[in-house]
């Protein structure tokens, strides 16, 4: 069943962590990428983070230290960065994050009044 409210999130490590760990400035975590993996790749990912995907997703939703670190690690893995989870030790609450808007969503109409329902001045 599709979740129409879910939006991927992109993350940027702190300046210090980007200098230490490299990689692109922004990486995107999209749980749907995990759902599309074959069992062998899911098991490989579980082995890398030391937890099942179910445990990871619960920790991700709770925003625990493990959940945030694993989210960053998995996003970086999908961006092609190979590193060891045990040695990846970013400052997890110093990173920036923002939802990734769907490309199919229309841009807001700049001609709409700021207060919806109010009349536009003529």
Secondary structure, DSSP 4 states (H G I P E B T S, - for coil): ---TT---EEEE--HHHHHHH-S-S-EEE-HHHHHTS-HHHHHHHHHHHTS-HHHHHHHHHHT-HHHHHHHHHHHHHHTT----TTT----GGGSEEEEPPPTTSPPP-TTS-SSTTSPPP-
